[in-house]
Amino acid sequence: MAQYTSNLAHDLVRIHKVITRAIDVSLITGSQYLQNGFTNSQVQAGYSCYSHTLADVLDAHHLSENEVIFPEVRKYIPSAPYGRLTAEHSQVERMLEVMRAAIEKLPDDYHAGLTELLGTLRKLSALWSSHYQLEEQNFSTSAVNAVMSQEDQMRLSAAATKHSQEHSGPPYWVVPFVLFNLNQEDRLAMSSTMPPVIIEELVPKTWKDQWAPMKPFFLD
């Protein structure tokens, strides 16, 4: 099995891939449901859970950047546009509040809920694209490796992951959501940072019934 060494820039890119795909999937499938309706209540529950977990993961990711990553990386890369990035985080946070409220409407009025949710997702998608690209330009592998040791990067990545876990949704939704919105190579790299019990027991067995409604929206 390939061995993966934590790299702050690579870790950042992977979680960005998760969020980018999830925004796209929520938009595309939500548009189809708006036009045709949900097939059944299980599909609606799966879509609601998927979109809500997207909001939780994105919220926790930005919070960990604001409170853990940026304060530390700023010591090494002071020229990055931290003010703009944190201001955009605040914009996203407000969008996520609207998203969550719209998701709550789906069981009673799916048309109104989806209309509101899709409108917010479109705004989020437009902002997210330039936002994550700006982060990846400023915190690229070459930029980070030039100023931070591998040990410091591993320590910071671990601290950011711990912070995200403490501020995101239930792990039985969040962990499968992160893993199964990645392709096989990135999934293997991400899973290598997790305790084996999560990958071998919790995700495929103990948690399966809880995350199963989201499975239609995941990658194989």
C-alpha positions in Angstrom: 0.0 0.0 0.0 1.3 3.5 -0.9 2.4 5.6 2.0 1.2 9.2 2.2 3.0 12.0 4.0 1.0 14.9 5.3 1.5 18.0 3.2 -0.4 21.1 4.1 -1.0 22.2 0.5 -2.2 18.7 -0.6 -4.5 18.4 2.4 -6.0 21.7 1.5 -6.5 20.7 -2.1 -8.2 17.4 -1.1 -10.8 19.1 1.2 -11.4 21.7 -1.6 -12.1 18.8 -4.0 -14.7 17.4 -1.6 -16.5 20.7 -1.2 -16.3 21.5 -4.9 -17.8 18.2 -6.0 -20.5 18.4 -3.3 -21.6 21.9 -4.4 -21.8 20.7 -8.0 -23.8 17.5 -7.1 -26.2 19.4 -4.9 -26.8 21.9 -7.7 -27.2 19.4 -10.5 -29.4 16.9 -8.6 -31.4 19.6 -6.9 -32.2 21.1 -10.3 -33.5 17.7 -11.4 -35.6 17.3 -8.3 -37.0 20.8 -8.7 -38.2 19.9 -12.2 -39.3 16.3 -11.6 -39.9 16.1 -7.8 -38.3 13.6 -5.5 -38.8 10.0 -6.3 -39.7 9.1 -2.7 -39.1 10.2 0.8 -35.8 8.3 1.1 -34.3 10.1 -1.9 -35.4 13.4 -0.3 -33.9 12.4 3.0 -30.6 11.5 1.3 -30.5 14.7 -0.6 -31.3 16.8 2.5 -28.6 14.9 4.5 -26.0 15.4 1.7 -26.6 19.1 1.3 -26.7 19.7 5.1 -23.5 17.8 5.5 -22.0 19.9 2.8 -22.9 23.0 4.8 -21.4 21.4 8.0 -18.1 20.4 6.3 -17.7 23.8 4.6 -18.5 25.7 7.8 -16.0 23.6 9.8 -13.3 23.9 7.1 -13.5 27.7 7.1 -13.6 27.9 10.9 -10.4 25.8 11.1 -8.7 28.0 8.6 -9.7 31.2 10.5 -8.8 29.8 13.9 -6.0 27.3 13.3 -4.3 27.5 9.9 -4.3 31.2 9.0 -2.8 32.4 12.4 0.0 29.9 12.1 0.7 30.2 8.3 0.7 34.0 8.6 4.0 33.8 10.5 5.6 32.2 7.4 3.6 33.7 4.5 2.5 37.2 5.7 1.7 38.5 2.2 -1.3 36.2 1.6 -4.7 38.0 1.3 -5.9 36.9 4.7 -8.4 39.9 5.0 -10.1 39.0 1.7 -10.2 35.3 2.5 -11.7 35.7 6.0 -14.2 38.3 4.6 -15.3 35.7 2.0 -15.6 33.1 4.8 -18.1 35.4 6.5 -20.1 35.7 3.2 -20.1 31.9 2.9 -21.2 31.5 6.5 -24.3 33.7 5.8 -25.1 31.6 2.7 -24.8 28.4 4.7 -27.4 29.7 7.2 -29.8 30.3 4.3 -29.0 26.8 2.9 -29.8 25.1 6.2 -33.1 27.0 6.5 -34.1 26.0 3.0 -33.3 22.4 3.6 -35.6 22.4 6.6 -38.4 23.4 4.3 -38.1 20.4 2.0 -40.4 18.0 3.8 -43.3 20.5 3.8 -42.8 22.4 0.6 -40.0 20.9 -1.5 -40.5 23.4 -4.4 -40.1 26.5 -2.2 -37.2 24.8 -0.3 -35.4 23.7 -3.4 -35.9 27.1 -5.1 -34.3 28.9 -2.2 -31.6 26.3 -1.7 -30.6 26.3 -5.4 -30.4 30.1 -5.6 -28.0 30.1 -2.6 -26.0 27.2 -4.0 -25.5 29.2 -7.2 -24.2 32.2 -5.3 -22.0 29.9 -3.2 -20.6 28.2 -6.3 -19.6 31.5 -7.9 -17.8 32.7 -4.8 -16.3 29.3 -3.9 -14.5 28.9 -7.3 -12.4 32.0 -7.0 -12.0 31.6 -3.3 -10.4 28.2 -3.2 -8.3 29.0 -6.2 -6.9 32.0 -4.4 -6.1 29.9 -1.4 -4.4 27.3 -3.4 -2.3 29.9 -5.3 -1.1 31.5 -2.0 -0.6 28.2 -0.1 0.8 26.0 -2.9 3.1 23.1 -2.2 6.2 25.1 -3.3 5.2 28.2 -1.3 4.5 26.2 1.9 7.5 23.8 1.6 9.8 26.8 1.1 9.0 28.2 4.6 7.6 25.3 6.7 9.2 22.0 7.7 7.4 18.7 7.1 7.0 18.3 10.8 5.4 21.7 11.2 3.1 21.0 8.3 2.1 17.6 9.8 1.4 19.2 13.2 -0.7 22.0 11.7 -2.7 19.6 9.5 -3.4 17.4 12.5 -4.5 20.4 14.6 -6.8 21.7 11.8 -8.3 18.2 11.3 -9.0 18.0 15.0 -10.6 21.4 15.1 -12.8 20.6 12.0 -13.9 17.4 13.6 -14.9 19.2 16.8 -17.0 21.8 14.8 -18.6 19.7 12.1 -21.6 17.5 12.0 -21.9 13.9 13.3 -18.9 11.7 12.2 -21.2 9.0 10.8 -22.2 11.5 8.1 -19.1 13.7 7.8 -16.4 11.0 7.4 -18.2 9.1 4.6 -19.1 12.4 3.0 -15.5 13.4 2.9 -14.2 10.0 1.8 -16.8 9.3 -0.9 -16.6 12.7 -2.5 -13.0 11.9 -3.5 -11.6 9.7 -6.2 -9.8 6.5 -5.3 -6.3 8.0 -5.1 -7.4 11.0 -3.0 -9.6 8.8 -0.8 -6.7 6.5 -0.1 -4.6 9.5 0.9 -7.3 10.9 3.1 -8.1 7.6 4.8 -4.4 7.0 5.6 -4.6 9.9 8.0 -7.5 8.2 9.9 -7.4 5.5 12.6 -7.9 2.0 10.9 -11.0 1.3 13.0 -12.8 4.1 11.2 -12.0 2.8 7.7 -12.3 -0.9 8.5 -15.2 -1.0 11.0 -17.1 2.2 11.5 -17.7 3.5 8.0 -18.5 0.1 6.2 -20.3 -1.5 9.1 -21.3 0.5 12.3 -22.2 3.7 10.5 -23.5 2.2 7.2 -27.2 2.6 7.9 -26.8 6.2 8.9 -24.9 7.4 5.8 -26.6 5.0 3.3 -29.2 7.5 2.2 -26.4 9.7 0.8 -24.9 6.9 -1.2 -26.5 7.8 -4.5 -24.7 11.1 -4.4 -21.3 9.6 -3.7 -18.5 8.4 -6.0 -18.0 4.6 -6.1 
